[in-house]
C-alpha cells in the first residue's frame, strides 16, 4: 500500500521542476502523460479488494501542505521572471502549464476530503479547490453530480456521441448553475450560502497573491487554474460517457449502481489518483474512502488507465471509435438484465475494433 504515496508525486515534480528550470519544468507532464500510462500498461491490473491499512486515511492531510508549498513556489518562480529567478518567458509559460497539470492531483485529494463529514475535511477540500479557482465543485459534486449522475439532469455526464469540446462548456456552465441552485435552495442568497463565502475567500486569495507576487503571479495562478479545470472536466467526461440510469417513472430514475460508471483498475493511475478510477464503487457507495473502494468484474471497463484516456478524449474521432461500441454493448446488456456479465461482452467488443 506504500504505492499510494505516489499521490505526492505531481506536487513534488512541480516543485523540483520549478527549482531546476529548463526542461525540468515539464516533469509534471512527464509524470501524467509518460510514467503513469507506461506503468498502467506494463503492470497487471489490481483486482484486490482488501481494504488498505488505516494509516492511509491520513495521506490526504499530508498532501495539502505539500501541494500548497509546491504551487506557491512555482508561482513565485513564474512571477519573478528572468531578472530574478532565471526563467525566460518560454519557461514561465511552460511552468504555468505544468502547474496546471499538477493541480488536478489536488482536486482529486479535495474530492476524497469533500466526501468526509468533518468540518476540517470540508475546509481542506475547499482550500484545495481554491488552488484551482473552482470551489463550487465542493457543492455541485457531492449534492448535484452524485444525485443526478447518468441522467439528463447531470451536466457532468457526457452523452454518447458528444465530443469533449461540446461537453466542456456544458459541464462548466451547468455545474456552476447547479451549485448555485443547490445553495439558494438550501440557504438563500445570504452569508449562509457557501458559494458566496467561497467567492469571497477566492477573491481574498487572489488579492493576497497579487500583493505577494504581483500581476504576473495572479495571471499565472489563473492560467494554471484553467488548465487544471480542463483536466478535471475531461476526467468527468470519461467517467460516465454514454451511460444512463433507467427512468422508472416520469422524472424518477433507478438508484445509482456500479454499472453507471466506467471502471478502471490500472495500478499506476489508481496509485496516483487514490483509486479514483474505481469509480463504479465510488458512485454506488460514496461514503467509502479511497482505501476501501473495490473492483468489479461485471461493470463497464475502460480499455486503459485515466492518463491515456485523457489524451484519447482530445481526439473525438478516435474516442468515438473506441468508446461508442462499448457504450452500445453496455446498453444492450443492461437492457437484457442486471445479471449479465457486461465486462465479458465489452472486452469481446473491444477486441473487434
N, C-alpha and C positions, 0 to 999 in steps of 0.2 A: 504493500500500500504506500510505500515511500514514493511511488511514481506520481502521486497527486501533488507532490511538492513542485512538479513541473508547472503548476499554475503560476508560480513565481517567475517563470522563465521570460514571459513577454516584458514585464517591467524591468527585469534585470538586463535583458537585451537592450531595451531602450536606454537605460542609464549608462551601460557600457558604450553603446554606440554614440551617445551624446558626448561622453568623455573623450573618446578616441577621435571622433570626427572622421572625415574621409569616407571611404566605402563602408566603414563600420556603422555608419548611421542606418544602413539597410539591414541590420541584424534582426529587428522585429519582423521585417518582410521575409527574411530567410527562415526564421522560425515558423511563421504562419504558412508560407507557401512552399517551403523547401523541406525542412526537417519533419514537420508533422505529417504531410502527405507521404513522405518517404517511409516513415516508420509505420504509418497506417497500412501500407502495402506489404511491408516485409514481415510484420508481426502478425500472429494469429489473432483473430477476434477474441474478445473477452466475454465469455458467456457465464462466468462465475457469478452467482447471485448471493454469495455470502456477504453480509454487511461488513463494511470497513471498520477498523478499530475506532474506539470512542474518541481518541485524540484528534481524529481528522475533523471533528466538528469545530475545532479552534483554528483551523487553517485559514478560513476567510478573514478572521480578525488579524492574523499575521499579514495577510495580503494588503490590507488597507494602507498602513504606513509605507510599505514598500512601493506601492503604486503611486501614492501621493508624492513621495520623495523623488521617484524616477521621473514622473511627468513634470513636476516643478523644476527639476534640474534641467530637463530637456527644453522646457520653455524659456528658462533663463539663458541657456546657450543660444537659442534662436533669437532672443531679444537683444543679446549683446552684439551679435553680428561679427563681422570680420575684424573690426578695430580692436575689440576686447577679447573675444573668445576664439578668434582664428577661423571662424566658419564663413565661407563665402556664401553668396546668395543661393547657389545651387545646393549647397549643403544645408542651408537653413530650410529651404523648401523640402528637401528630402527628409530631413529630421522631423519636420512638421507632419509630413505624410506618414512616416513610420511611427510617430507618436499616436496618430490616429489608428494605426494597425495594432498598437499595443493596448490602447484603451478598451477595446472590446473585451479583453480579459477582465477588466474592472467591471464592466457592465454585467458580465457573467457571474462574478462574485456577488455583485449587488443583487442579481436575480436570486441567488441562493439565500441571501440575507433577508430580502423582502418577503420571502415565504416563511420566515421565522416570526413568531409572535411578539418578541420583546421590543421595547421602545429603543433600546440601544441598537439592536439589529436593524430596525426601521430607519434610525438616524444614520447609521453607517451606509445602508443601502442608498439613501438619498444623497449622502456625501459622494459616493462613488458615481452615481448617476449625474451629479452636478459636474463631474470632471468630463462628462460628455455633453453637457448642456441639454439634458434630456430627462429631467426629474419627473415629469408627468408619467413616465413609464412605470414608476412605482405604483401609481393608482391604476392605470389602464391595464397593465399586465395581470395583476392579481385579481382585480374586480371586474375587468372588462373581458380581456382575452380568455381567461380561464373559464368564464361563464359562457362565452359565445363562440369558442373555438370550433372550427369546422362547420360553421353555419354562415349564411349570408350576412348576419349581423356583425361578424367579426372582421374589422379592417385588416387584421394581421394574418388572415387565412387567404392564401393565394388560390385563385380559381384555375382549374385546368384550362390550358391554352392562354393564360395571362402571362405576359412576359415580365421579367424583373422590372423593366423600365416603366411599364404600366402600373405595376404593383407599388413601386416606391412612393409616388405622390399620394396614392390612395391610402396606403397604410400610415404614412407620416401625418397627413392631414386628418385622416379618420381617427387615428389613435389619440391625437390631441383633442378632437371634438368629443370623443367618447369619454376621455378622462375628465374633461370639463363638465359634461353632463352628469357623470357619476358624482362629482364633488358638489355641484349645485344641488342635485337631488338629495345629497347627504347632509349638507350644512349651509346651503345658500351661497351667497357671494361675500360673506364676511370673513373675518380673520380665521374662522374655523375651517375655511376652505383650504385644503392642503396645497392646491395648485397656486393659490395666491401667496401662501407662505413660501413655497418653493421658488416662485418667481422673484420674490423679494430677496431671498437668500442667494439666488443666482446673480441678481444684479449686484449685490454686495460683493460676491466673489469676483465678478468682472471688474468692479471698481478697485478692489484690492489688487488684482493682477495688473491693472493699469497703473496704479500707484507704485507698484514694485518694479514692473517690467516695461512700462510704457506702452504706447500704441502697438508696437510690433508684437509685444507679448500678448496683448488682447487678440490681435488678428491671428496670431499663431495658435492660440488656445481655441478660438472659434473654428479655425480651419481644421485642426485635428479632431475637434468635436464632430464636425460634419463627416469626416472620413469614418469615425467610429460609429456614428448613427447609420451610415450607409451599410457598413458591415453588419451591424445588429439587424437591420431590417432585411438584409439579404439572408441572414440566418432564419429569420421569421419566414421568409419566402419558401425556403426549402423544407421547413419543419412540418408543414401541413399541406403542401401543394396538392391541390385537386381532391383532397379527402373531405368527405361530407358526412355529417350526422343525419340520420333519417328524421324527417318531420313526422311525428306521430299524431299530431293534431295541429290545427292552424296556429302557427306561432310557437308551438311546443316541439322540442327536439328530444330524441333519445339521450340518455345520460352519456357523458364522455367516457369512452372506453379506450384501452390501449390501441385499438385498431384505427383511431382517429389522428394518429401522429406517425410520421416517418421515424423509424428507429435506426440507430447505428451503434454497434458495439466495438468499433475500431479503437484499439488501445491508446494510440497516441492522442487522437482528438479528445477522447474522454478523460485522459490524464490531464491535459492542459485545460480542458473546459469543465472539470469537476462533474463528469458524467452527464453533461447537458444533452449529449446525443442519445442517451437512453430516454428519449423524450416521450415515448409511449407510456412508460410507467409514471413519469413526472406528471403528465396531464390526467392520468387516471387516478393518481394518488398524490396530489400536490403537496400534502403535508410532509411527505418523505424527504429527508435530507439527501444530499448527493451521495453520501456513503451507503445509503440503503436502496438506491434505485436499482431495478432489476432488468435483465434482458428477457425478451420474449422471442420465441421462435416463430410464433403464429401471428405476427403483426407485419405491416408494411416495412420493408427493409431498404434503406438506401444502398446503392451499389458500392459506395466507398465513404470515406470519412468526410466530416464537415468541411475541412480545408479545401479538398478537391471539389466538392460540390459547390462551394462558394465561387470558384473560378468557372465551373461549368454553367452556373446560373447567369453569368455575364454574357454568354453567347446563346441567345434564345433558340436558334435552330437546333443546336446540339442538345440543349436542355430538353426541348420538346421531344427530340428523337429518343433520348434516354428515359425520360420520366413519363411521358404520356402513355406509352404502352403499359407501364407499371400501374398507373392510375386506373386504366381501363380494366386490367386484370383484378386489381384490388376491389374495384367497384362491383365487378361481376361476382367475385367470391363473396363479398359482403351480402349481395342480394340472394345468393344461393343458401346462406345460413351461417350463423356465427361459429359453427363447429368446424368449418372448413379450414384447412391449414393454408393460409394465404401466402406464407413465405415460400412454400414449395412452388406454387403457381407463379409467383413473382420471379423467383430465380429461374424457372424454366423460360419465362418470357424474356428475361434479361439475356439469356444465352442465345436468343434468336435474333437479337438486334446488334 
